[in-house]
Amino acid sequence: MMGTADVDRFSYRFRRSFEDGGHVDACVELSGSRWLYVSTSTALAGIRRLVAGVLADMDSVSGRL
């Protein structure tokens, strides 16, 4: 089972999106993972939840990471 420590192993990149009017956060190691939200703290929480979900899916398919 994946926990917070597993999500902490990843690198996150933040940028302001003037076109979208928010902050875009991405997980560097999981290309294609993006989270857009108005505030940086909410965007970070969102991308971390997304990564946790991806890791849980990977774990359920393979039984391990």
N, C-alpha and C positions, 0 to 999 in steps of 0.2 A: 504494500500500500504506500502511495506517495504522500509525503508530508510537506510541511513548510520548508524544511531544510532542503528538500529536493528542488523546490521552486527557487530557493535562494542561490542555487548553483549556477543559474543562468544569468546572462547579461541582458540588460534592457536598455533600449535607446529611446530618447524622448525628443520630440520636435514639435514646434508650434505649427499648426496648419491654418494659415490665414484664409485659404479657400474654404475649408470646412468649419472655421470658427472654433476650433478646439485644439486639443493636444493629441498627437498621435504617438502612442507608445508601441514598441515592437520588441519581440524577443529575438535577439541576434541569432541564436542557435536554431531557432525554429522559423525558417524563412516563410514568409506569408502570414505570420501571426501578427495582427495589428489590432489595436484598440483605440478608439477615438472617444474622447469625452471632453467636457468643458474645463475641468480642473486637472492639474497634473497628478494630484494625490488620488483622485477617483480613477483616472486613466491607469495609474500604476496598479491599483487594486484590481481593476478589470483585467489587465494583461496577465497579472499573476494568477487570477482565477482561470483564465483561458489556458495558461500553461499547465496549471494543476489538472485541468480537465483533459488536456492532451496526454499528459503523463499517465493519468488513470486509464485512459483508453488504451494506450500502448501497453500498459501493465496487464490489463485484462485480456488483451489479445495474445501476448507473448508469455505472460506469467512472470516476467521479470524484465528489467531494463538493463 
